[in-house]
Amino acid sequence: MRAVSILLAALLFPQTSILQAVTTPSPGVVLAEMKKVADWQMANPSMHPVNDWTYAPYLEGLIAIYNITREPSYLNALKKAGEGVEWKPGPRKYTADDYAVCQAYCELYLMMRDPQMIAPTRAAFDFILEHPKNQPMDYDGLNGVISTERWVWCDALFMGPASWERLWAATGDRRYLDFMDREWWATADFLYDPAEGLMYRDSRFFKQKTANGKKIFWSRGNGWVLAGLARVLEYLPQDYPSRPRYVKLFKEMSTAIVTAQSIAG
C-alpha cells in the first residue's frame, strides 16, 4: 500500500517531487484532497462512456476512498456506474483501454460477491484466452498498420494487467494471472530501456531524439507504468515466480523518475 500512497501523493501534488510529496502532506490533508476531487467528479460526471479507459482511474479512485472512509456515496456511485453499462467492458475485445474499467468491476465483486459484476469480464477474457493474438510488439504492426490488440504502448500496462490479475483474485482461475504475467513481460522487455530506467511510449520512439540528441520518453506514460506496477504488486502472490522482477522494475523506475524530477527542479 505504501507504493500506492506514493503515487497518489505525487498525483495530488504535481508541483512537488515524489519524495517531497511523501514526506510533506499529512494523511488528513491527502484524504481531504481525495474527497474534494471525488465529490467534485461525482457532481460533474464525465461525458465519456463508463467503459471508456478514462473512467478506470476515476472508479479506482472511488474504490480507494471508499475503502478508507466507508462512506456509502462512493460505493453507490461505483455500483451505479457499473450497472449503467451492465458491467460490460468497451467494444474492442483485445484493446486494453476498453477493459481497463474491469479492474474496478472485479474489486467491487471482491467486496460484494455479486456474480453479475464480473460475468461480462470473464466472458471477454475467456474469449481472448481461446483466441490469443501473437502479432509483433511493434506499434505500427504488420505492414505499417497500427494494432492495439496486444499491450504495445507503455500505458497499456496500467490499463490491462490489473484487470486480468483481479479477475484471477475473484475467480481463482490461474490462467488469468499467468496471461497477465506473460503479456506484461512481453511489453516490458520490448519497451524498457534499462540504461535509463524508463519505458518508451511505443516502438516509434526507439530511435527518435530531441533537438539536443537525447532519448525521448513520455513522462505521463512512465507514470502510468509505475502506477500499473503498484497495482499489480498489490495482488501478486508473494511466492509468484516473477514477483522479484516486478519489484526490481518498480525500484528502478522509481529511482529514475525521482532523479528526472530532481533534475527538472
Summary of the structure (lengths in Angstrom):
residues: 265
radius of gyration: 18.4
end to end distance: 27.3
largest distance: 55.3
contacts: 804
relative contact order: 0.10
helix: 64%
strand: 2%
